[in-house]
């Protein structure tokens, strides 16, 4: 949980799938500003691969690329904004948004942070490492994540968010390089993105069951916001 928070439970799977496609489409449109060819645009290539693994419909994917690259005549004006602060019980939170209207998103974030504390830029970021995060699963039996990390040039690795997966951590500038190298080490890349990992996560054992529920409810409310792309939370696994 210290790397990237994900909503729990299998309820509302269709809604979650729709939200995932919406987030991926935004990322594709932003990445496609630098060119519509994934082979020549590493950022776009990584997002397109992620979208395909999520089974995004081909026409939805292609439309997002064309729209982002300005090939449809429609204006795309998403702005990347980070909000940082604390949830209930001083759990540090970094919220990554893509919005077409900061004047709408900012006050809505302030409302969502009322049960915590919204900070200024840098107020929480100092307690996080900015890293490349590559989620991967073994493609061959017995694939060794430690050896793969060394050979591919990752800084570190840890268990991924899903059972059987590994999260490879890299220097931000090495994200594409390592993601390209991992398949040769027996791993299939599921997603690759820049993110934040808490240096001093709060130990859940120090919180009561009621306190943990308050934190979960707070995070779920933020995650439900349409402009939120990712959340990185300082809460140990």
C-alpha positions as CSV (number, residue, x, y, z in Angstrom):
1,X,0.0,0.0,0.0
2,X,3.0,2.2,0.5
3,X,3.5,2.4,-3.3
4,X,0.2,2.8,-4.9
5,X,-3.2,2.5,-3.3
6,X,-5.9,0.5,-5.0
7,X,-9.5,0.2,-4.1
8,X,-10.4,-3.1,-2.4
9,X,-13.2,-5.5,-3.2
10,X,-14.8,-6.9,-6.3
11,X,-18.0,-5.0,-6.2
12,X,-18.9,-2.7,-9.1
13,X,-16.4,-4.4,-11.4
14,X,-18.0,-2.9,-14.5
15,X,-17.9,0.6,-13.1
16,X,-14.2,0.0,-12.0
17,X,-13.4,-1.2,-15.6
18,X,-15.0,1.9,-17.1
19,X,-13.1,4.2,-14.8
20,X,-9.9,2.4,-15.6
21,X,-10.5,2.8,-19.3
22,X,-11.2,6.5,-18.7
23,X,-8.0,7.0,-16.8
24,X,-6.0,5.2,-19.5
25,X,-7.6,7.2,-22.3
26,X,-6.5,10.4,-20.5
27,X,-3.0,9.2,-20.2
28,X,-2.9,8.1,-23.8
29,X,-4.1,11.5,-25.0
30,X,-1.5,13.3,-22.9
31,X,1.3,11.0,-24.1
32,X,0.2,11.2,-27.7
33,X,0.9,15.0,-27.7
34,X,4.5,14.0,-28.4
35,X,3.6,11.9,-31.4
36,X,1.0,9.3,-32.4
37,X,3.6,6.5,-33.1
38,X,4.2,4.3,-30.0
39,X,7.4,3.0,-31.6
40,X,8.9,6.6,-31.5
41,X,7.1,7.7,-28.3
42,X,8.2,5.6,-25.3
43,X,5.7,7.2,-22.9
44,X,2.9,6.4,-25.3
45,X,4.2,2.9,-25.9
46,X,4.1,2.1,-22.2
47,X,0.5,3.4,-21.8
48,X,-0.7,1.6,-24.9
49,X,0.8,-1.7,-23.7
50,X,-1.0,-1.2,-20.4
51,X,-4.3,-0.4,-22.1
52,X,-4.0,-3.5,-24.3
53,X,-3.3,-5.7,-21.2
54,X,-6.5,-4.2,-19.6
55,X,-8.4,-5.2,-22.7
56,X,-9.3,-1.7,-23.7
57,X,-11.3,-1.8,-27.0
58,X,-9.1,-1.2,-30.0
59,X,-11.3,1.6,-31.4
60,X,-11.3,3.4,-28.0
61,X,-7.5,3.2,-27.8
62,X,-7.0,4.4,-31.4
63,X,-9.5,7.3,-30.9
64,X,-7.6,8.4,-27.8
65,X,-4.3,8.4,-29.7
66,X,-5.7,10.4,-32.6
67,X,-7.4,12.9,-30.3
68,X,-4.3,13.4,-28.2
69,X,-2.1,13.8,-31.3
70,X,-4.5,16.5,-32.7
71,X,-5.6,14.4,-35.6
72,X,-9.3,14.7,-35.0
73,X,-9.5,18.5,-34.7
74,X,-10.6,18.3,-31.1
75,X,-8.7,20.3,-28.5
76,X,-7.2,18.3,-25.6
77,X,-6.1,20.3,-22.7
78,X,-5.4,18.1,-19.7
79,X,-3.1,19.5,-17.0
80,X,-1.1,17.3,-14.6
81,X,-1.6,18.4,-11.0
82,X,-0.3,16.9,-7.7
83,X,-2.2,17.3,-4.5
84,X,-0.5,16.3,-1.3
85,X,-1.5,16.2,2.4
86,X,-2.6,13.8,5.1
87,X,-5.5,11.5,5.5
88,X,-7.0,10.7,8.9
89,X,-4.5,9.7,11.6
90,X,-1.7,11.5,9.7
91,X,-1.4,9.0,6.9
92,X,0.6,10.9,4.1
93,X,-1.1,10.9,0.7
94,X,0.1,12.0,-2.8
95,X,-2.8,12.4,-5.3
96,X,-2.0,12.6,-9.0
97,X,-4.7,14.3,-11.2
98,X,-5.2,14.9,-14.9
99,X,-7.8,17.7,-15.3
100,X,-9.1,19.9,-18.0
101,X,-10.3,22.5,-15.3
102,X,-8.0,23.1,-12.3
103,X,-10.5,25.7,-11.0
104,X,-13.0,22.8,-10.6
105,X,-10.7,20.2,-9.3
106,X,-8.8,22.2,-6.7
107,X,-11.9,23.1,-4.5
108,X,-13.3,19.6,-4.9
109,X,-10.0,18.2,-3.6
110,X,-10.2,20.6,-0.6
111,X,-13.6,19.2,0.2
112,X,-12.3,15.6,-0.1
113,X,-9.4,16.4,2.2
114,X,-11.6,17.9,5.0
115,X,-11.3,14.6,7.0
116,X,-7.6,15.0,6.7
117,X,-5.4,17.9,5.9
118,X,-4.5,19.3,2.4
119,X,-1.0,20.5,2.3
120,X,1.0,22.9,0.1
121,X,3.4,21.7,-2.7
122,X,6.3,19.9,-1.1
123,X,4.6,19.5,2.3
124,X,4.4,15.7,2.0
125,X,6.6,15.0,-1.2
126,X,9.8,15.2,0.9
127,X,8.7,11.9,2.6
128,X,8.3,10.0,-0.7
129,X,10.8,8.8,-3.2
130,X,10.0,9.5,-6.9
131,X,10.5,6.3,-8.8
132,X,9.7,4.3,-11.9
133,X,7.3,1.5,-11.0
134,X,7.0,-1.6,-13.2
135,X,4.5,-4.3,-12.3
136,X,5.4,-7.6,-13.9
137,X,4.6,-11.3,-13.6
138,X,6.7,-14.3,-14.4
139,X,6.4,-15.4,-18.0
140,X,8.5,-18.5,-17.5
141,X,8.5,-20.9,-14.5
142,X,11.1,-20.2,-11.9
143,X,11.8,-16.7,-13.1
144,X,13.9,-15.0,-10.3
145,X,12.9,-11.4,-9.6
146,X,16.1,-10.6,-7.8
147,X,18.2,-11.8,-10.8
148,X,15.8,-10.0,-13.2
149,X,16.1,-6.8,-11.2
150,X,19.9,-6.9,-11.4
151,X,20.1,-7.8,-15.0
152,X,17.5,-5.3,-16.2
153,X,19.0,-2.5,-14.1
154,X,16.2,-2.0,-11.6
155,X,17.1,-0.4,-8.2
156,X,15.0,-2.7,-6.1
157,X,11.9,-5.0,-6.2
158,X,9.1,-6.0,-3.9
159,X,5.8,-8.1,-4.1
160,X,3.3,-6.5,-6.4
161,X,-0.3,-5.5,-5.7
162,X,-1.6,-8.7,-7.1
163,X,-0.6,-12.2,-5.9
164,X,2.3,-13.6,-8.0
165,X,3.4,-10.2,-9.4
166,X,6.6,-8.2,-8.7
167,X,7.0,-4.5,-8.5
168,X,10.3,-3.4,-9.9
169,X,11.5,0.0,-8.8
170,X,13.8,2.1,-11.0
171,X,15.3,5.5,-11.3
172,X,12.7,7.7,-13.1
173,X,15.0,8.1,-16.1
174,X,15.4,4.3,-16.4
175,X,11.7,3.4,-16.5
176,X,11.5,2.6,-20.3
177,X,15.0,1.0,-20.4
178,X,14.1,-1.5,-17.6
179,X,10.6,-2.2,-18.9
180,X,12.2,-3.2,-22.2
181,X,14.8,-5.4,-20.5
182,X,12.5,-7.4,-18.2
183,X,10.9,-9.7,-20.9
184,X,14.4,-11.1,-21.6
185,X,14.7,-12.0,-17.9
186,X,11.5,-14.0,-18.0
187,X,8.9,-11.4,-16.9
188,X,5.9,-10.0,-18.6
189,X,5.4,-6.2,-17.9
190,X,1.8,-5.4,-16.8
191,X,2.2,-1.7,-16.3
192,X,5.0,0.9,-16.1
193,X,4.7,4.4,-14.7
194,X,6.3,7.0,-12.6
195,X,5.1,7.1,-9.0
196,X,5.9,7.7,-5.4
197,X,6.9,5.4,-2.6
198,X,6.7,6.5,1.1
199,X,10.0,6.6,2.9
200,X,8.4,6.2,6.4
201,X,5.0,4.6,6.0
202,X,2.6,4.5,8.9
203,X,2.5,1.0,10.4
204,X,-1.2,-0.3,10.2
205,X,-0.6,-2.2,13.4
206,X,-0.4,1.1,15.2
207,X,-4.0,2.0,14.1
208,X,-7.2,0.5,15.4
209,X,-9.7,-1.3,13.1
210,X,-11.9,1.8,13.3
211,X,-9.0,4.1,12.4
212,X,-8.1,1.9,9.4
213,X,-11.7,2.0,8.2
214,X,-11.6,5.8,8.4
215,X,-8.4,5.9,6.3
216,X,-9.9,3.4,3.7
217,X,-13.1,5.5,3.4
218,X,-11.1,8.7,2.9
219,X,-9.0,7.1,0.2
220,X,-12.0,5.5,-1.5
221,X,-13.7,8.9,-1.7
222,X,-10.6,10.5,-3.3
223,X,-10.1,7.6,-5.7
224,X,-13.7,7.9,-6.9
225,X,-13.1,11.4,-8.2
226,X,-13.0,11.5,-12.0
227,X,-9.8,13.6,-12.2
228,X,-7.7,11.3,-10.0
229,X,-5.3,9.1,-11.9
230,X,-3.2,7.6,-9.1
231,X,-2.8,7.8,-5.3
232,X,0.3,7.0,-3.5
233,X,-0.2,6.4,0.3
234,X,2.2,6.2,3.2
235,X,0.6,3.2,4.8
236,X,2.6,0.0,5.2
237,X,1.4,-3.3,3.7
